[in-house]
């Protein structure tokens, strides 16, 4: 069964931004830590997002997350690292970015007694979209068509090491990178 679209909203701006200023505004504006601002090239596929969300949400439900907030735990998995600070450096908005993504991390519920699996709690897609567009407007960011695509440059930014020209970036490579957060230090 195919996953539904992850609540992901692409943005762009006319000139390179100052990350500290934008992030400060964003943190004041966002209603809670279910909203995440991601840098250019770091979001590449719907399955990538759902996989990082599932890993982070399972840890959050089990109270075994390494990060203090769900958004930080999500970024840690997205970047395939144990280090929260490294995840923010890799996937966070940087000075000079002109594109990126605003994500909504749905709440999760246990799917079993052992807390081995989770599923997203229903959310009103139109309400989330309305909130996202309102935040983007207030941040002075323009909506961009949400065209996810594989990008070696973005994969490198996430910390993926594609060492030689024989290796190809695939969605499976991104998923493996996310899962590697359990094993890397």
N, C-alpha and C positions, 0 to 999 in steps of 0.2 A: 504494500500500500504506500502510495506517495505521501510525503510529508506536506502539510499545508505550507503556504509561504510564511517565512519567518517575518515578524513585524520589523521591517528594515526600510529605512528611508534615506535615500541618497541625497547629498547636498553638494553644492559648489558655491564658490564666491569669486568675485571679479579680480581680487588681488590677493597675493599671499598673506595669510593671516598670522597674527601674533597669538600663539597657542595659550600662553598664560592668561591673557585677557579674555579670550573666548571661553576657556575652561572655567574661569572664575564666574563669568556670566552664566554659563551653563549650570554649574553647581548651585547657584542661587535660584535659577529658574526651574530646574527639574523638580517634579513632585516627590520623587523618591529614587532609591538606588536601582530601580528596575529600568531606568533609562541610562544608556551608555552612548558616549560620543566616541567614534572610532576614526582613525586616520586613513588616509588615502591608500587604496590597494589591499587593505587588510581583510576586507569582506569579499569573498570570491564565489561562494555557492550557498544555496539554501541548506544543503546537507551539512556543510561545514558549520553553519550557525546552529542548527539543531543539535549536532553532535556536541559542540562546546557547551550549549545550554544544558543538555542532558547530563553531561559529566559534572558540570558545576552544580546543577540543581540536586543531583543525587547526593553529592558531598554536603550541600547545604542542608538537605532534609535529614541526613544522618548526623549532623553537627560535627562533621569531620573536615570542614573546609579549612584551607590554609589561610585564606584571606578573611578579613573582617566584614566584608560586604559581598553581596551576590555579584555585583558588577565587577568587582576586582577578581573574584573567583572565576567568573566567565572569561575575563581577559587573560587570566593565567592559563586556562585551558586553550583558548584561541591561539595563544603564543607557544604552547607546548613547553611550559616551564614551571618549575616549582617556585620561582621567585616573582612575587607580586610586583616589586619595583621594576624588574626587567620587563614584565608584561606591559606596564604603563609606558615604558620607554619605547617598546616595539609598536604596540597597537594604538597608543594614544595619539591625539592630534599633535602635530609638530609645527614649529615655526616654519612658514613657507608653504604649508599644505593649502591647496585650493579646492580640494574635494575630500569627501569622506562620507560617513554614514552615521545616522542616529538610529539606535536600536532600542526596542522595548523588550525586556526579558520577562516573559510571562511567569506568573506564579506556578509552582509545581505542587502536585499532590502525589502521595504514595500510591503506587500501583500494587504493592504487596506488603505483607506484614514485616518482612525482613528489610524493607527499605532498599531493595536491590534495584528497583526500577521506579520511574516516575513518569508522570504525564502532565502536559500543560493544563492548567485550570482555564476554563472558558474565559475569554475576554472579548469585549465588544470591539471588533476590528475598526468600525467607523469612528468610535470614540477615541481609540488609540491613534488613528490616522489624524484626526482633528487636533489632538494634543501635540502630535509630532509636528504638523504643519505650523501650528501656533508657535511652538518653541523655535522652529527654524526661522520664522518671520521675525520673532523678537531678537534672535541672535544675528539678524542681518544676513542669513544664508538663504540661497535660492534652492528650490527643489530641483532635483536632477532626475532624469529617468533612471529607474532602479534596475540597471542592466548589470547583473553579476557575471563576471567572467574570470577565468583563471589568469593569473598574472605572476610571472616569475619574479618581477620586481617586488610585488606585494608579498609573495611567499618569502622572499629574502628578508623583508621588513619584519615578518612574523617570526623570523629566526630559523626558517627552514633552510637547510643546507643542500642545495642541488649542486653537487661537486663537479660533475663533468657533463659534456654535451650529450652523452649517451642516456643520461637520466632525463625523464620527462615529468613535468608537473602534471599531476592528475588530481581529481577529487579524492581518490584513495590516498594519495600522498598527503594531502591536507588533513584527512581524517587520522592517518597514522601519526602525524605531527601533534594533533590534539591529544590523542591517547598517550603519546610519549610524556605528557605532563605528569603522568603517574610514576614515571621511572627516571626522569632526569632531575638533577639537582643543581 
